[in-house]
Amino acid sequence: MERQIEELIKIREKQDTAMLMDKGLSLFHKVLWLVNNMEHIPENVSFKELKMKPINVEERLSFIQGRQGSFHSFKQLVELFKELEKQYAKKASLEKF
């Protein structure tokens, strides 16, 4: 999905980019809940209640949602995934010991 979005941004297809970014955001939310051991997304849960989350996740997601067709939003989403992956890997390695 990352490469597809990069290509759409290069050719300035904002509508298609926004559509894929929406899917990326949805996937990020699902992964965020899963790494926090929540199989179902609770209706009124706050990001503050999550133990594992990227720094400033609420503000960053708000930025992305407001500008889904932009390159900067795309890069921000990529970084959110990377940060969450690092946190999860750290947690998994600590649980092994």
C-alpha positions as a printed NumPy array, in Angstrom:
array([[  0.   ,   0.   ,   0.   ],
       [  2.911,   2.347,   0.802],
       [  4.317,   2.169,  -2.737],
       [  0.876,   2.669,  -4.271],
       [  0.356,   5.828,  -2.248],
       [  3.827,   7.119,  -3.15 ],
       [  3.058,   6.67 ,  -6.835],
       [ -0.317,   8.401,  -6.546],
       [  1.282,  11.343,  -4.752],
       [  3.911,  11.654,  -7.486],
       [  1.256,  11.938, -10.182],
       [ -0.891,  14.174,  -7.939],
       [ -3.944,  11.928,  -7.79 ],
       [ -5.314,  13.404,  -4.567],
       [ -8.669,  11.61 ,  -4.681],
       [ -7.151,   8.15 ,  -5.106],
       [ -4.433,   8.99 ,  -2.595],
       [ -7.031,  10.022,  -0.023],
       [ -8.942,   6.784,  -0.596],
       [ -5.837,   4.654,   0.069],
       [ -4.832,   6.855,   3.007],
       [ -8.264,   6.212,   4.496],
       [ -7.577,   2.473,   4.266],
       [ -4.152,   3.037,   5.819],
       [ -5.697,   4.963,   8.709],
       [ -8.222,   2.213,   9.266],
       [ -5.439,  -0.363,   9.307],
       [ -3.415,   1.735,  11.756],
       [ -6.384,   1.943,  14.134],
       [ -6.879,  -1.845,  13.976],
       [ -3.202,  -2.503,  14.644],
       [ -3.2  ,   0.039,  17.476],
       [ -6.079,  -1.74 ,  19.206],
       [ -4.528,  -5.178,  18.633],
       [ -1.145,  -4.28 ,  20.131],
       [ -3.057,  -3.009,  23.143],
       [ -4.796,  -6.396,  23.458],
       [ -8.18 ,  -5.088,  22.378],
       [ -9.801,  -7.292,  19.781],
       [-12.866,  -5.096,  19.478],
       [-12.64 ,  -1.338,  19.255],
       [-14.475,   0.112,  22.255],
       [-16.794,   3.007,  21.47 ],
       [-15.67 ,   5.534,  24.046],
       [-12.048,   4.654,  24.683],
       [ -9.549,   7.496,  24.71 ],
       [ -6.062,   7.267,  23.271],
       [ -4.859,   8.328,  26.726],
       [ -6.032,   4.968,  28.079],
       [ -3.837,   2.981,  25.677],
       [ -0.565,   1.774,  27.125],
       [  1.178,   1.377,  23.782],
       [  0.896,   4.232,  21.293],
       [  3.155,   6.593,  19.346],
       [  3.906,   9.995,  20.834],
       [  1.241,  12.626,  20.079],
       [ -0.874,  10.031,  18.274],
       [ -4.104,  12.019,  18.558],
       [ -2.652,  15.204,  17.088],
       [ -0.854,  13.331,  14.338],
       [ -3.948,  11.36 ,  13.33 ],
       [ -5.962,  14.566,  13.281],
       [ -3.371,  16.135,  10.959],
       [ -3.47 ,  13.105,   8.649],
       [ -7.267,  12.984,   8.542],
       [ -7.433,  16.658,   7.636],
       [ -5.002,  16.317,   4.73 ],
       [ -5.304,  12.765,   3.436],
       [ -4.122,  13.593,  -0.065],
       [ -0.861,  15.247,   0.971],
       [  2.669,  13.877,   0.995],
       [  3.246,  15.079,   4.565],
       [  0.224,  13.155,   5.821],
       [  1.486,  10.048,   4.07 ],
       [  4.915,  10.374,   5.696],
       [  3.296,  10.954,   9.085],
       [  1.238,   7.763,   8.735],
       [  4.328,   5.774,   7.731],
       [  6.15 ,   7.071,  10.826],
       [  3.206,   6.18 ,  13.088],
       [  3.358,   2.589,  11.849],
       [  7.143,   2.469,  12.385],
       [  6.915,   3.845,  15.915],
       [  4.151,   1.425,  16.87 ],
       [  6.123,  -1.477,  15.403],
       [  9.195,  -0.513,  17.461],
       [  7.153,  -0.292,  20.654],
       [  5.561,  -3.659,  19.999],
       [  8.943,  -5.286,  19.26 ],
       [ 10.345,  -3.86 ,  22.485],
       [  7.388,  -5.166,  24.474],
       [  7.651,  -8.612,  22.85 ],
       [ 11.374,  -8.874,  23.549],
       [ 10.924,  -7.835,  27.182],
       [  8.177, -10.43 ,  27.665],
       [ 10.53 , -13.193,  26.518],
       [ 12.876, -12.57 ,  29.429]])
